[in-house]
Amino acid sequence: EGRLYGSVGVGDIVELMAEKGHEIEKKQVLLPEPIRAVGTYTVPIRLHHDVEAEISVEVVAEKDEE
């Protein structure tokens, strides 16, 4: 239905970025509220005091394995 049973939060984003080889801290992720629905989201990351970048986070439905 497009809704998540849980949510995608800052910790999840930090963990996934680390898996991709990008070490960031939780305080650098400027996610205003946890993601609770399937879709593509733009999340700002503060790299330095005056430098921000944006990443694209795609939340997809998990396929049932039968």
N, CA and C atoms as an extended XYZ file, in Angstrom:
198
Properties=species:S:1:pos:R:3:atomname:S:1:resname:S:1:resid:I:1 pbc="F F F"
N         0.808       -1.193        0.000 N   GLU     1
C         0.000        0.000        0.000 CA  GLU     1
C         0.854        1.260        0.000 C   GLU     1
N         2.181        1.092        0.022 N   GLY     2
C         3.050        2.248       -0.013 CA  GLY     2
C         3.470        2.764        1.349 C   GLY     2
N         2.939        2.189        2.414 N   ARG     3
C         3.320        2.617        3.764 CA  ARG     3
C         4.267        1.580        4.360 C   ARG     3
N         5.155        2.042        5.242 N   LEU     4
C         6.121        1.155        5.883 CA  LEU     4
C         5.590        0.682        7.229 C   LEU     4
N         6.018       -0.500        7.655 N   TYR     5
C         5.665       -0.982        8.994 CA  TYR     5
C         6.451       -0.212       10.041 C   TYR     5
N         7.636        0.250        9.677 N   GLY     6
C         8.470        1.058       10.561 CA  GLY     6
C         8.748        2.367        9.865 C   GLY     6
N         9.979        2.823        9.985 N   SER     7
C        10.362        4.046        9.294 CA  SER     7
C        11.847        3.999        8.990 C   SER     7
N        12.271        4.839        8.075 N   VAL     8
C        13.679        4.990        7.736 CA  VAL     8
C        14.148        6.264        8.418 C   VAL     8
N        15.114        6.118        9.306 N   GLY     9
C        15.585        7.268       10.055 CA  GLY     9
C        17.036        7.603        9.759 C   GLY     9
N        17.561        8.535       10.506 N   VAL    10
C        18.933        9.003       10.331 CA  VAL    10
C        19.926        7.853       10.476 C   VAL    10
N        19.733        7.000       11.473 N   GLY    11
C        20.633        5.867       11.690 CA  GLY    11
C        20.687        4.936       10.498 C   GLY    11
N        19.541        4.693        9.878 N   ASP    12
C        19.487        3.829        8.695 CA  ASP    12
C        20.275        4.443        7.544 C   ASP    12
N        20.145        5.748        7.366 N   ILE    13
C        20.844        6.437        6.282 CA  ILE    13
C        22.352        6.406        6.519 C   ILE    13
N        22.786        6.647        7.759 N   VAL    14
C        24.216        6.604        8.092 CA  VAL    14
C        24.773        5.207        7.817 C   VAL    14
N        24.043        4.184        8.205 N   GLU    15
C        24.474        2.798        8.003 CA  GLU    15
C        24.594        2.458        6.513 C   GLU    15
N        23.613        2.844        5.737 N   LEU    16
C        23.647        2.553        4.298 CA  LEU    16
C        24.747        3.335        3.586 C   LEU    16
N        24.987        4.563        4.019 N   MET    17
C        26.081        5.351        3.438 CA  MET    17
C        27.431        4.686        3.748 C   MET    17
N        27.591        4.156        4.960 N   ALA    18
C        28.831        3.466        5.346 CA  ALA    18
C        29.044        2.227        4.481 C   ALA    18
N        27.961        1.505        4.172 N   GLU    19
C        28.056        0.337        3.297 CA  GLU    19
C        28.549        0.721        1.902 C   GLU    19
N        28.260        1.945        1.494 N   LYS    20
C        28.688        2.446        0.183 CA  LYS    20
C        30.062        3.106        0.242 C   LYS    20
N        30.685        3.121        1.453 N   GLY    21
C        32.022        3.675        1.594 CA  GLY    21
C        32.075        5.145        1.957 C   GLY    21
N        30.957        5.701        2.423 N   HIS    22
C        30.887        7.119        2.786 CA  HIS    22
C        30.608        7.236        4.281 C   HIS    22
N        31.624        7.602        5.045 N   GLU    23
C        31.471        7.724        6.490 CA  GLU    23
C        30.932        9.110        6.847 C   GLU    23
N        29.743        9.135        7.426 N   ILE    24
C        29.151       10.382        7.910 CA  ILE    24
C        28.618       10.134        9.312 C   ILE    24
N        28.398       11.201       10.046 N   GLU    25
C        27.851       11.105       11.390 CA  GLU    25
C        26.364       11.439       11.357 C   GLU    25
N        25.647       10.939       12.345 N   LYS    26
C        24.207       11.185       12.417 CA  LYS    26
C        23.869       12.671       12.379 C   LYS    26
N        24.683       13.484       13.065 N   LYS    27
C        24.371       14.913       13.139 CA  LYS    27
C        24.517       15.612       11.791 C   LYS    27
N        25.148       14.956       10.820 N   GLN    28
C        25.310       15.545        9.491 CA  GLN    28
C        24.076       15.343        8.609 C   GLN    28
N        23.238       14.387        8.958 N   VAL    29
C        22.047       14.078        8.159 CA  VAL    29
C        20.920       15.001        8.613 C   VAL    29
N        20.434       15.821        7.713 N   LEU    30
C        19.420       16.822        8.043 CA  LEU    30
C        18.021       16.346        7.641 C   LEU    30
N        17.648       15.204        8.163 N   LEU    31
C        16.333       14.616        7.880 CA  LEU    31
C        15.337       15.179        8.889 C   LEU    31
N        14.347       15.973        8.435 N   PRO    32
C        13.421       16.633        9.375 CA  PRO    32
C        12.552       15.647       10.159 C   PRO    32
N        12.184       14.529        9.534 N   GLU    33
C        11.378       13.510       10.208 CA  GLU    33
C        11.614       12.180        9.508 C   GLU    33
N        11.407       11.065       10.215 N   PRO    34
C        11.628        9.756        9.594 CA  PRO    34
C        10.745        9.546        8.361 C   PRO    34
N        11.250        8.787        7.429 N   ILE    35
C        10.513        8.469        6.203 CA  ILE    35
C         9.594        7.295        6.501 C   ILE    35
N         8.319        7.457        6.184 N   ARG    36
C         7.331        6.430        6.524 CA  ARG    36
C         6.551        5.893        5.326 C   ARG    36
N         7.007        6.219        4.111 N   ALA    37
C         6.286        5.745        2.930 CA  ALA    37
C         7.280        5.416        1.816 C   ALA    37
N         6.886        4.528        0.942 N   VAL    38
C         7.678        4.173       -0.228 CA  VAL    38
C         7.792        5.390       -1.131 C   VAL    38
N         8.956        5.580       -1.727 N   GLY    39
C         9.153        6.705       -2.634 CA  GLY    39
C        10.604        7.123       -2.682 C   GLY    39
N        10.880        8.197       -3.410 N   THR    40
C        12.218        8.746       -3.527 CA  THR    40
C        12.250       10.085       -2.806 C   THR    40
N        13.250       10.251       -1.953 N   TYR    41
C        13.354       11.434       -1.107 CA  TYR    41
C        14.724       12.089       -1.280 C   TYR    41
N        14.761       13.394       -1.221 N   THR    42
C        16.007       14.143       -1.242 CA  THR    42
C        16.340       14.496        0.206 C   THR    42
N        17.537       14.068        0.629 N   VAL    43
C        17.950       14.287        2.015 CA  VAL    43
C        19.223       15.126        2.023 C   VAL    43
N        19.199       16.278        2.684 N   PRO    44
C        20.405       17.102        2.772 CA  PRO    44
C        21.411       16.510        3.767 C   PRO    44
N        22.687       16.607        3.417 N   ILE    45
C        23.784       16.155        4.268 CA  ILE    45
C        24.716       17.350        4.467 C   ILE    45
N        25.014       17.685        5.722 N   ARG    46
C        25.942       18.791        5.998 CA  ARG    46
C        27.358       18.214        6.031 C   ARG    46
N        28.158       18.566        5.026 N   LEU    47
C        29.521       18.069        4.923 CA  LEU    47
C        30.501       18.913        5.733 C   LEU    47
N        30.202       20.184        5.836 N   HIS    48
C        31.043       21.141        6.546 CA  HIS    48
C        30.117       22.261        7.011 C   HIS    48
N        30.610       23.133        7.838 N   HIS    49
C        29.780       24.226        8.377 CA  HIS    49
C        29.014       24.983        7.289 C   HIS    49
N        29.668       25.286        6.186 N   ASP    50
C        29.043       26.048        5.098 CA  ASP    50
C        28.752       25.218        3.852 C   ASP    50
N        28.898       23.893        3.944 N   VAL    51
C        28.761       23.053        2.752 CA  VAL    51
C        27.713       21.971        2.995 C   VAL    51
N        26.692       21.974        2.141 N   GLU    52
C        25.671       20.929        2.184 CA  GLU    52
C        25.581       20.264        0.828 C   GLU    52
N        25.294       18.968        0.862 N   ALA    53
C        25.050       18.195       -0.357 CA  ALA    53
C        23.700       17.517       -0.178 C   ALA    53
N        23.161       17.019       -1.257 N   GLU    54
C        21.901       16.293       -1.186 CA  GLU    54
C        22.106       14.892       -1.719 C   GLU    54
N        21.492       13.928       -1.045 N   ILE    55
C        21.498       12.560       -1.547 CA  ILE    55
C        20.057       12.167       -1.851 C   ILE    55
N        19.918       11.229       -2.728 N   SER    56
C        18.605       10.708       -3.071 CA  SER    56
C        18.442        9.363       -2.369 C   SER    56
N        17.381        9.229       -1.593 N   VAL    57
C        17.097        7.992       -0.869 CA  VAL    57
C        15.840        7.384       -1.475 C   VAL    57
N        15.982        6.185       -1.983 N   GLU    58
C        14.842        5.502       -2.587 CA  GLU    58
C        14.384        4.386       -1.660 C   GLU    58
N        13.149        4.478       -1.195 N   VAL    59
C        12.559        3.462       -0.338 CA  VAL    59
C        11.636        2.625       -1.206 C   VAL    59
N        11.920        1.334       -1.273 N   VAL    60
C        11.143        0.437       -2.127 CA  VAL    60
C        10.487       -0.646       -1.295 C   VAL    60
N         9.432       -1.215       -1.821 N   ALA    61
C         8.732       -2.303       -1.146 CA  ALA    61
C         9.574       -3.560       -1.228 C   ALA    61
N         9.586       -4.296       -0.136 N   GLU    62
C        10.304       -5.563       -0.100 CA  GLU    62
C         9.426       -6.615       -0.764 C   GLU    62
N        10.054       -7.394       -1.649 N   LYS    63
C         9.289       -8.437       -2.344 CA  LYS    63
C         9.212       -9.686       -1.464 C   LYS    63
N         8.027      -10.294       -1.411 N   ASP    64
C         7.848      -11.525       -0.660 CA  ASP    64
C         8.537      -12.666       -1.385 C   ASP    64
N         9.299      -13.458       -0.642 N   GLU    65
C         9.966      -14.613       -1.232 CA  GLU    65
C         9.118      -15.842       -0.930 C   GLU    65
N         8.593      -16.440       -1.968 N   GLU    66
C         7.729      -17.620       -1.784 CA  GLU    66
C         8.296      -18.784       -2.519 C   GLU    66
